[in-house]
Amino acid sequence: MRKFHKSDRSGHPTDSDPDPVAGEGLAVGLAELVEEAERPAARPQHGRGRALVTKGAHLLGRGGRAAARGTAVGGRALTEQLIRAAPRIPVRGLATLRAQHPGATTPESLADLLVTGATRACGALGAGVGAAAMLPVPPAMPMEIAAETLAVAAVEVKLVAELHEVYGLPAPGTVPQRAGAYLAAWADRRGIDATLLVRPAGFAALALGAEVRRRVRHRLTRSWLRRVPSVTPLLLGAGIGAHINRRDTLRLAEEVRADLRTRPPADPRYWEAARPAPSGAYPQ
């Protein structure tokens, strides 16, 4: 499994991120939350989602008082938390994906499975916030919505990265450079800028810099505003929250896939090169 295993430490101090130690713990927790959200479970969607969102809100509350205040309005604090977590998001390489989904014999069928898993995870998170809002004594909803917004964004960034693997267009460069490229692609709802794939040095300037932050902040703010109806009981809470997330994640996936299909893979033999070994075979 390929993992964005280190945070960017190039230093972009902000007044909304004063506690790097607590923030580092949130980054690790958010990455773990992504894996937990995507794991199949027999638990009802709203119950599982509520547990995940509550866990995320708890992590967010430990991320520093200024960061917690910032989550109420989205923007810079949410952006910094997502950017810190991005290098830790677990992204599977194509060989791992094919081994885990042996029935997927084409890039399209494998991409379909990844999209299904991501939309299910995001739907559960949306249902969790909606269900929490309908409790007799609702929790502090700004923190809950912020946790959901971050968790859904992380699931979607992972999906974008793995779709690039599936279509033979993985990002080159260092861990922070790849994380920055996939965050920018998520924010733009398209594949990685094609000029960067032929000019890898361009990733050095892109990696988690000011431009990526601006694009991610804009996207997170819009996502935050779209989630407000999910906490309105008159709009059926859990149902509308799940629907909004599934719809938005599916739309993102369709736009990214449409863009990636127009590009030739970096290696024409990439799909065969990642073919799983036959059952019972041993490495030479």
C-alpha positions as CSV (number, residue, x, y, z in Angstrom):
1,M,0.0,0.0,0.0
2,R,1.3,3.4,-0.9
3,K,0.9,5.9,1.9
4,F,1.4,9.6,2.2
5,H,3.2,9.0,5.4
6,K,4.6,12.4,6.4
7,S,3.1,15.8,6.8
8,D,4.5,18.8,4.9
9,R,6.9,20.6,7.3
10,S,8.0,23.4,5.0
11,G,6.1,25.7,7.3
12,H,3.0,27.7,6.6
13,P,2.1,29.2,10.0
14,T,-1.4,30.7,10.5
15,D,-3.2,32.1,13.4
16,S,-5.8,29.3,13.1
17,D,-3.2,26.5,13.5
18,P,-1.2,27.3,16.6
19,D,-0.8,23.8,18.0
20,P,1.2,21.6,15.6
21,V,1.4,18.7,18.1
22,A,-2.4,18.5,18.5
23,G,-2.8,19.1,14.8
24,E,-0.4,16.2,14.0
25,G,-2.6,13.9,16.1
26,L,-5.7,15.0,14.2
27,A,-3.9,14.3,10.9
28,V,-3.1,10.8,12.0
29,G,-6.7,10.3,13.4
30,L,-8.3,11.6,10.2
31,A,-6.2,9.2,8.0
32,E,-7.3,6.3,10.2
33,L,-10.9,7.6,10.0
34,V,-10.8,7.3,6.2
35,E,-9.8,3.7,6.4
36,E,-12.5,3.0,9.0
37,A,-15.2,4.7,7.0
38,E,-14.4,2.7,3.9
39,R,-14.4,-0.6,5.7
40,P,-17.6,-2.7,5.0
41,A,-19.8,-3.1,8.1
42,A,-23.1,-4.7,9.0
43,R,-24.0,-1.8,11.3
44,P,-26.9,0.5,10.0
45,Q,-25.6,3.4,8.0
46,H,-26.8,6.2,10.2
47,G,-25.5,4.5,13.4
48,R,-22.1,3.8,12.0
49,G,-21.8,7.2,10.4
50,R,-22.8,8.9,13.7
51,A,-20.0,7.0,15.5
52,L,-17.5,8.0,12.9
53,V,-18.5,11.7,12.9
54,T,-18.5,11.7,16.7
55,K,-15.0,10.3,16.6
56,G,-14.0,12.9,14.1
57,A,-15.5,15.8,16.1
58,H,-13.6,14.5,19.2
59,L,-10.3,14.5,17.2
60,L,-11.1,18.0,15.9
61,G,-11.8,19.3,19.4
62,R,-8.3,18.2,20.5
63,G,-6.7,20.0,17.6
64,G,-6.4,23.3,19.5
65,R,-8.9,25.9,20.6
66,A,-8.2,28.3,17.7
67,A,-8.6,25.5,15.2
68,A,-11.8,24.4,16.8
69,R,-13.2,28.0,16.6
70,G,-12.2,28.1,12.9
71,T,-14.2,25.0,12.1
72,A,-17.4,26.9,12.8
73,V,-16.9,28.9,9.7
74,G,-14.9,26.5,7.6
75,G,-12.1,28.2,5.7
76,R,-8.5,28.4,6.8
77,A,-8.6,26.1,9.8
78,L,-10.3,23.3,7.9
79,T,-7.9,23.8,5.0
80,E,-4.8,23.5,7.2
81,Q,-6.2,20.3,8.9
82,L,-6.9,18.6,5.6
83,I,-3.5,19.6,4.1
84,R,-1.7,18.3,7.2
85,A,-3.6,15.0,6.9
86,A,-3.2,14.6,3.2
87,P,0.2,13.1,3.2
88,R,-1.0,10.4,5.6
89,I,-4.1,9.4,3.6
90,P,-3.6,5.7,2.7
91,V,-3.5,5.4,-1.1
92,R,-3.2,1.9,-2.6
93,G,-1.1,1.3,-5.7
94,L,-2.6,-0.4,-8.7
95,A,-1.0,-3.8,-7.8
96,T,-2.7,-3.7,-4.4
97,L,-6.0,-2.6,-5.8
98,R,-6.0,-5.4,-8.4
99,A,-5.1,-8.0,-5.8
100,Q,-7.9,-6.8,-3.5
101,H,-10.4,-6.8,-6.4
102,P,-9.5,-9.9,-8.5
103,G,-12.9,-9.8,-10.3
104,A,-12.1,-6.4,-11.8
105,T,-10.5,-7.2,-15.1
106,T,-10.5,-3.8,-16.7
107,P,-9.7,-0.3,-15.4
108,E,-13.4,0.7,-15.8
109,S,-14.6,-2.2,-13.6
110,L,-12.0,-1.5,-11.0
111,A,-12.9,2.2,-11.0
112,D,-16.6,1.4,-10.6
113,L,-15.8,-0.6,-7.4
114,L,-13.7,2.2,-5.9
115,V,-16.4,4.7,-6.6
116,T,-19.0,2.5,-5.0
117,G,-16.9,2.1,-1.9
118,A,-16.2,5.8,-1.6
119,T,-19.9,6.9,-2.1
120,R,-21.0,4.3,0.5
121,A,-18.5,5.7,3.0
122,C,-19.4,9.3,2.3
123,G,-23.1,8.5,2.5
124,A,-22.6,6.9,6.0
125,L,-20.8,10.0,7.2
126,G,-23.6,12.3,5.9
127,A,-26.2,10.1,7.5
128,G,-24.3,10.2,10.8
129,V,-24.4,14.0,11.0
130,G,-28.1,14.1,10.0
131,A,-29.0,11.5,12.6
132,A,-27.0,13.3,15.3
133,A,-29.0,16.5,14.6
134,M,-32.2,14.7,15.3
135,L,-31.2,13.6,18.7
136,P,-33.3,15.0,21.7
137,V,-30.1,16.9,22.8
138,P,-28.1,17.5,19.6
139,P,-24.3,17.8,20.0
140,A,-22.3,20.9,19.1
141,M,-23.3,20.8,15.4
142,P,-20.6,23.2,14.0
143,M,-17.9,20.7,15.2
144,E,-19.9,17.8,13.9
145,I,-20.3,19.3,10.4
146,A,-16.6,20.3,10.3
147,A,-15.6,16.7,11.2
148,E,-17.9,15.3,8.5
149,T,-16.6,17.8,5.9
150,L,-13.0,16.9,6.6
151,A,-13.7,13.1,6.6
152,V,-15.6,13.2,3.4
153,A,-12.9,15.4,1.8
154,A,-10.3,12.9,2.9
155,V,-12.2,9.9,1.4
156,E,-12.7,11.8,-1.8
157,V,-9.0,12.8,-2.1
158,K,-8.1,9.1,-1.6
159,L,-10.6,8.2,-4.3
160,V,-9.1,10.8,-6.7
161,A,-5.6,9.4,-6.0
162,E,-6.6,5.8,-6.6
163,L,-8.4,6.6,-9.8
164,H,-5.1,8.1,-11.1
165,E,-3.5,4.7,-10.3
166,V,-6.3,2.8,-12.0
167,Y,-6.0,4.9,-15.2
168,G,-2.2,4.7,-15.3
169,L,-1.5,8.3,-14.4
170,P,-0.1,8.3,-10.8
171,A,1.5,11.5,-9.6
172,P,5.3,11.4,-9.5
173,G,7.4,13.2,-6.9
174,T,7.8,13.1,-3.2
175,V,5.1,12.4,-0.7
176,P,4.1,16.0,-0.1
177,Q,4.3,16.7,-3.9
178,R,1.9,13.8,-4.6
179,A,-0.4,14.9,-1.8
180,G,-0.5,18.5,-3.2
181,A,-1.2,17.3,-6.7
182,Y,-4.1,15.1,-5.6
183,L,-5.5,17.8,-3.3
184,A,-5.4,20.2,-6.3
185,A,-7.1,17.7,-8.5
186,W,-9.8,17.1,-5.9
187,A,-10.4,20.8,-5.5
188,D,-10.6,21.3,-9.3
189,R,-12.7,18.1,-9.8
190,R,-10.5,16.9,-12.6
191,G,-7.3,14.9,-13.2
192,I,-3.9,16.2,-12.2
193,D,-2.7,19.1,-14.4
194,A,-1.3,17.3,-17.5
195,T,1.6,19.7,-17.9
196,L,2.9,18.6,-14.5
197,L,3.0,15.0,-15.6
198,V,5.4,15.9,-18.4
199,R,7.3,18.4,-16.3
200,P,7.7,16.7,-12.9
201,A,9.8,19.6,-11.6
202,G,6.5,21.5,-11.5
203,F,5.4,19.4,-8.6
204,A,8.0,21.1,-6.4
205,A,6.3,24.4,-6.8
206,L,2.8,22.9,-6.4
207,A,3.4,20.8,-3.3
208,L,1.0,22.1,-0.6
209,G,1.8,25.7,-1.4
210,A,-0.3,28.8,-1.3
211,E,-2.2,28.1,-4.6
212,V,-3.2,24.6,-3.5
213,R,-4.3,26.1,-0.1
214,R,-6.5,28.7,-1.9
215,R,-8.2,26.1,-4.1
216,V,-8.7,23.6,-1.3
217,R,-10.1,26.4,1.0
218,H,-12.6,27.4,-1.7
219,R,-13.8,23.8,-2.2
220,L,-14.1,23.1,1.6
221,T,-16.1,26.2,2.2
222,R,-18.6,25.2,-0.6
223,S,-18.8,21.7,0.9
224,W,-19.5,23.1,4.3
225,L,-22.4,25.2,3.1
226,R,-23.9,22.3,1.2
227,R,-24.0,20.3,4.4
228,V,-26.1,22.7,6.4
229,P,-29.4,21.2,5.3
230,S,-28.3,17.8,6.6
231,V,-28.7,19.1,10.2
232,T,-32.2,20.4,9.7
233,P,-34.8,17.9,11.1
234,L,-37.5,19.2,8.8
235,L,-35.4,17.9,5.9
236,L,-35.3,14.4,7.4
237,G,-31.7,14.6,8.7
238,A,-30.0,11.3,8.1
239,G,-31.6,10.7,4.7
240,I,-30.8,14.0,3.2
241,G,-27.3,14.0,4.6
242,A,-26.5,10.6,3.0
243,H,-28.1,11.6,-0.3
244,I,-26.1,14.9,-0.5
245,N,-22.8,13.1,0.1
246,R,-23.4,10.2,-2.2
247,R,-24.5,12.6,-5.0
248,D,-21.6,14.9,-4.6
249,T,-19.0,12.1,-4.4
250,L,-20.4,10.4,-7.4
251,R,-20.4,13.6,-9.4
252,L,-16.8,14.2,-8.4
253,A,-15.8,10.7,-9.5
254,E,-17.6,11.1,-12.9
255,E,-15.8,14.3,-13.6
256,V,-12.4,13.1,-12.7
257,R,-12.9,9.8,-14.6
258,A,-14.1,11.7,-17.7
259,D,-10.9,13.7,-17.7
260,L,-8.6,10.8,-17.1
261,R,-10.1,8.8,-19.9
262,T,-9.0,11.4,-22.4
263,R,-5.3,10.9,-21.5
264,P,-3.0,8.1,-22.5
265,P,-1.4,6.2,-19.5
266,A,2.2,7.1,-18.6
267,D,3.1,3.4,-19.4
268,P,1.0,1.6,-22.0
269,R,1.7,-1.7,-20.3
270,Y,0.8,-0.5,-16.8
271,W,-2.3,-2.6,-16.4
272,E,-0.6,-5.9,-17.3
273,A,2.4,-5.0,-15.2
274,A,0.2,-4.8,-12.1
275,R,-1.6,-8.1,-12.8
276,P,-1.9,-10.2,-9.6
277,A,0.2,-13.4,-9.4
278,P,-1.8,-16.6,-10.0
279,S,-3.2,-18.2,-6.9
280,G,-0.6,-20.4,-5.2
281,A,2.3,-18.8,-7.1
282,Y,5.4,-17.7,-5.2
283,P,7.7,-14.8,-6.1
284,Q,10.9,-15.8,-7.8
